[in-house]
Amino acid sequence: MPRNEQGQWEPGTSGNPHGRPPKSRALTDLLEKAGNRTIEDVDQKKRAYKRVLARMLWEFVSTGQATLPCGEIIKAEDAGDWMAAVKFLYAQIDGPPPKEIDFQGDMTLHGGLTVNIGPEPGPGPGADL
């Protein structure tokens, strides 16, 4: 590889011509590979693990119970179990709920009315506390 007399790379050349390899998302990659493997589902059809998991999750949220690929049925112990599954499912579909926005300042409303949005008003200067 071309270098000058000081041992530096000549302009336009590199000691790593293919660049840095992309960073691996190890756990994500492993989960994706495992999810693509197939398993025999309750109806004896082969499906990807991730499709079976999706079926079971929707079944659990819809009925309060889910049928495992081996045929065993698991049931929600109480409404809290069911609600946790519902929240998990909707977080995956819609993403996390928006966070509160802390806004302070002037806001002009429709019609030209200006409103000051700020912290709760406290006692004025010189007020006895």
N, C-alpha and C positions, 0 to 999 in steps of 0.2 A: 504494500500500500504506500502511496507516495507521501513522503515527509520531507520537510526541508532540513537544512543542516543542523538546526536547533532541536530536531526531533518532533517538531509540531506538524500537524496535518496541513497539507497544501490546501488553499482555498478551494471549496467545492468538493472536497473528499471527506470521508469519515471512516473511523475505525469500526463503526457499527452501521454498515450500509442499509440494513433492513429496519433500523430504528429499534426503539424499546418495545419489547413484547407487551401486548395489552394486559392490564392488571386483571387477575382472575378474581371472580366473586365466588370463592370456594364453596361456601355453604349453599348459595343460590344455585350454582352449577350442579352440585351433588343432589339437591332436592329436585331440580329439573330432570336430571337423568333418572332418578328413582321414580318420579311421577310418570315418566314415559314408559316404564316397564309395564307389562300386562299381567293381569290376574283374572282368574275365572270368577265372574260375578254370580249372584244368586240365581240368575236365569241360565247359567252354564255358558254364557257368551264371554269371550275374552275381551277385556277392556283395559285401558290404561288406568293405573292406580289413581291418577288425578281425576279421571272421570268417575270412578267408583266413589272417591271421596266427595266429589261434588254431588253425586246422587244421594249419598248418605246424609250429607249436610242439609240438602233441600228436604229430604224425607223427614229428618229430625225436626226441622223448623216447621214443616207443614203439619206433622202429626204428633210430635212429642216422642217419637220413637224412630229408630233406624235399624235396618236389617244389614248386618255385617255380611261380607262375601261368603262366610262359612254357614250362613243361615241363622245365626244367633241374633236375637232381637235385643237391642239395648233401649232403655226408656229413660226419659227425664225423671229424676227423683222428685223435683218440685218445679214450680214456675220459675225459680231463679236459674236453674239449669237451662230451661227453654229460652228465657230472655237473654242469657249470655250467648247462646248460639245465634239468636236473632241479631243481636248487636254485632257479633263477629261477622255474620254474613253480610249485613248491610254496610259495615265498615269496609269490606272487600269490594263491594259493588260501588258504593258512593264515595269512598275515601273517608278520612276522618272528618268530624264536624268542624266547621270554621271556628277559629279562636276569636275571643272577644277583641274588639279593637278599642284601644284607649285613645280617644280623640279629644283634644282640647283646642279651642280657638273659635273664630267667628265662622258662622255658616250662613249663607244667604239662601233663604227659602224661596219657593215659587211665589211670585208677587212682589219680590224685592225686600221682604222683611229679613233683617239680619238678626241672628240670635247668637249670643256668646255661650259656647259650651265649655265649661271649665269645672274646676273642683267646687265642692260645696262652699257657698259663701260663709266666711267666718266673721267674727266681730271686727269691726273697723279699727283703724289706728286709735290708740288711746282708750279703748274700751276696757272697763274693769273686768277682770277675770276672776 
